[in-house]
Structure formats: structure tokens, C-alpha cells
Amino acid sequence: MSEYIDREAAISAIRGELEKENLSNAASHYARQGMGTAISVVSKLPAADVAPVVHAYWTDGNSTKRYDPKTDIYPYCSNCRKPSAYDCGGGHVATPGCPWCHAVMDLQEADHA
């Protein structure tokens, strides 16, 4: 799986290293040239189409209590408060992700603020 970085954070980190360099010798001069090239390359890379991942959990719909299939009728998303997907068999199912807001259902109640 690909990992993504913030372009401005990468350029800022390179510039931070540039500020640490001492221009008193030739090696430092070439290091600064290399870092300048790195900034140029990073600046020209195409942006990826990524979105932040939202984490949530299925609730009972009336509170923030975790959904219990033995006692609760429908699971509701703790992020958007909408019900889970209909399973075409007479009920809703607690899927690994919310079909409405696309939150990943991997939190515990205490994790969700």
C-alpha cells in the first residue's frame, strides 16, 4: 500500500536541513545544491487524490454505547449517526465501514471523542 506525505511538510523539512548547513566548505555547498534539487523535484511531483480516514464504531442509535446484535435492532454509525447497510434479509448488518460517510469501524467507545 502506498504511503502519502504532505508536500509542504517535506519541503519544510528539507529547508530545515538547509539552514543547518555551514557554507564554509565545498562539500556543504554541494549538499545545499542537492537539497535545492530535492525541493525542486518534490515541488513538481503530481499530487495524489487522497482523503483522510475517518474512524468510528457502530452504536445502538440511542447513545454512544457500542452496538450489540443481541439487544439492539439496528447499528448506527458513531460518526454520521445513520443506520448501517440493509442486508435484504430483514435487517441491518454491522459492516466493516459505514455506507454513508465511509468511516472505518475500528474504534472502541472510549476512543471516539
Sine and cosine of phi, psi and omega as CSV:
sin_phi,cos_phi,sin_psi,cos_psi,sin_omega,cos_omega
0.00,0.00,0.66,-0.76,0.00,-1.00
-0.95,0.31,0.50,-0.86,0.12,-0.99
-0.93,-0.38,0.57,-0.82,-0.04,-1.00
-0.87,-0.49,0.56,-0.83,0.04,-1.00
-0.83,-0.55,0.33,-0.95,0.07,-1.00
-0.99,0.13,0.86,-0.51,-0.06,-1.00
-0.84,0.54,-0.73,0.68,-0.03,-1.00
-0.90,0.44,-0.57,0.82,0.04,-1.00
-0.92,0.39,-0.63,0.78,0.02,-1.00
-0.91,0.42,-0.72,0.70,0.00,-1.00
-0.91,0.42,-0.63,0.77,0.03,-1.00
-0.89,0.46,-0.63,0.77,0.02,-1.00
-0.91,0.42,-0.66,0.75,0.03,-1.00
-0.90,0.43,-0.69,0.72,0.02,-1.00
-0.89,0.45,-0.57,0.82,0.06,-1.00
-0.88,0.47,-0.63,0.77,0.06,-1.00
-0.93,0.37,-0.60,0.80,0.04,-1.00
-0.86,0.51,-0.65,0.76,-0.02,-1.00
-0.91,0.41,-0.43,0.90,0.00,-1.00
-0.98,0.22,-0.37,0.93,-0.08,-1.00
-0.93,0.37,0.57,-0.82,0.05,-1.00
-0.96,-0.26,0.85,-0.53,-0.06,-1.00
-0.98,0.18,0.23,0.97,-0.10,-0.99
-0.98,0.20,-0.16,0.99,0.02,-1.00
-0.70,-0.72,0.27,-0.96,-0.07,-1.00
-0.91,0.42,-0.61,0.79,-0.01,-1.00
-0.87,0.49,-0.63,0.77,0.02,-1.00
-0.91,0.42,-0.64,0.77,0.03,-1.00
-0.86,0.51,-0.71,0.71,-0.01,-1.00
-0.94,0.34,-0.55,0.83,0.06,-1.00
-0.89,0.45,-0.67,0.74,0.02,-1.00
-0.91,0.41,-0.62,0.79,0.06,-1.00
-0.88,0.47,-0.68,0.73,0.01,-1.00
-0.89,0.46,-0.65,0.76,0.03,-1.00
-0.93,0.37,-0.58,0.81,0.08,-1.00
-0.89,0.45,-0.65,0.76,0.06,-1.00
-0.90,0.44,-0.66,0.76,0.02,-1.00
-0.87,0.49,-0.68,0.74,0.03,-1.00
-0.87,0.49,-0.69,0.73,0.00,-1.00
-0.88,0.47,-0.70,0.72,-0.01,-1.00
-0.91,0.42,-0.73,0.68,-0.01,-1.00
-0.88,0.47,-0.63,0.78,0.00,-1.00
-0.89,0.45,-0.50,0.87,-0.07,-1.00
-1.00,-0.04,-0.15,0.99,-0.01,-1.00
-0.90,0.44,0.60,-0.80,0.03,-1.00
-0.93,0.35,0.57,-0.82,0.03,-1.00
-0.98,0.22,0.61,-0.79,0.07,-1.00
-1.00,0.02,0.50,-0.86,0.03,-1.00
-1.00,-0.02,1.00,-0.01,-0.04,-1.00
-0.83,-0.56,0.41,-0.91,0.04,-1.00
-0.78,-0.63,0.51,-0.86,0.04,-1.00
-0.91,0.41,0.55,-0.84,0.03,-1.00
-1.00,0.06,0.77,-0.63,0.06,-1.00
-0.99,-0.16,0.74,-0.67,0.02,-1.00
-0.94,-0.33,0.65,-0.76,-0.02,-1.00
-0.46,-0.89,-0.21,-0.98,0.09,-1.00
-0.47,-0.88,0.35,-0.94,0.04,-1.00
-0.99,0.16,0.75,-0.67,0.01,-1.00
-0.94,-0.35,0.05,-1.00,0.05,-1.00
-0.99,0.14,-0.08,1.00,0.03,-1.00
1.00,-0.04,-0.37,0.93,-0.02,-1.00
-0.97,-0.26,-0.24,0.97,-0.05,-1.00
-0.43,-0.90,-0.29,-0.96,0.09,-1.00
-0.99,-0.16,0.18,0.98,0.02,-1.00
-0.92,0.39,0.67,-0.74,0.01,-1.00
-0.86,0.51,0.62,-0.78,0.03,-1.00
-0.88,0.48,0.73,-0.69,0.07,-1.00
-0.85,-0.53,0.93,-0.37,-0.07,-1.00
-0.89,0.47,-0.30,0.95,0.00,-1.00
-0.98,0.20,-0.49,0.87,-0.10,-1.00
-0.86,-0.51,-0.34,0.94,-0.06,-1.00
-0.97,-0.24,0.60,-0.80,-0.05,-1.00
-0.97,0.23,-0.80,0.60,-0.03,-1.00
-0.80,-0.60,0.62,-0.79,0.15,-0.99
-0.99,0.11,0.66,-0.75,0.05,-1.00
-0.87,-0.49,0.58,-0.82,0.01,-1.00
-0.95,0.32,0.74,-0.67,0.03,-1.00
-0.95,0.31,-0.29,0.96,-0.01,-1.00
-1.00,0.05,-0.82,0.58,-0.08,-1.00
-0.97,-0.24,-0.17,0.99,0.03,-1.00
0.92,0.38,0.31,0.95,0.05,-1.00
-1.00,-0.10,0.41,-0.91,-0.02,-1.00
-0.95,0.30,0.33,-0.94,0.01,-1.00
-0.95,0.32,-0.06,-1.00,-0.01,-1.00
-0.94,0.33,0.57,-0.82,0.07,-1.00
-0.99,0.16,0.72,-0.70,-0.10,-1.00
-1.00,-0.08,0.12,0.99,0.01,-1.00
0.89,0.46,0.18,0.98,0.03,-1.00
-0.87,-0.49,0.27,0.96,0.06,-1.00
0.95,-0.30,0.10,0.99,-0.01,-1.00
-0.34,-0.94,-0.09,-1.00,0.03,-1.00
-0.96,-0.28,0.43,-0.90,0.01,-1.00
-0.85,-0.53,0.55,-0.83,0.05,-1.00
-1.00,0.10,1.00,-0.01,-0.04,-1.00
-0.98,0.19,0.22,-0.98,0.01,-1.00
-0.93,0.37,-0.23,0.97,0.02,-1.00
-0.53,-0.85,0.43,-0.90,0.02,-1.00
-0.97,0.23,0.77,-0.63,0.01,-1.00
-0.96,0.29,-0.22,0.98,-0.06,-1.00
-1.00,-0.08,-0.81,0.59,-0.07,-1.00
-0.95,-0.30,-0.04,1.00,0.05,-1.00
0.92,0.40,0.36,0.93,0.07,-1.00
-0.91,0.41,0.59,-0.81,0.07,-1.00
-1.00,0.05,0.81,-0.59,-0.07,-1.00
-1.00,0.06,0.98,0.21,-0.04,-1.00
-0.75,-0.66,0.22,0.97,0.00,-1.00
-0.98,-0.18,0.37,-0.93,0.21,-0.98
-0.99,-0.14,0.28,-0.96,-0.03,-1.00
-0.81,0.59,-0.70,0.72,-0.07,-1.00
-0.92,0.40,-0.38,0.92,-0.02,-1.00
-0.97,0.23,-0.42,0.91,-0.12,-0.99
-1.00,-0.03,0.87,-0.50,0.00,-1.00
-0.94,-0.33,0.00,0.00,0.00,0.00
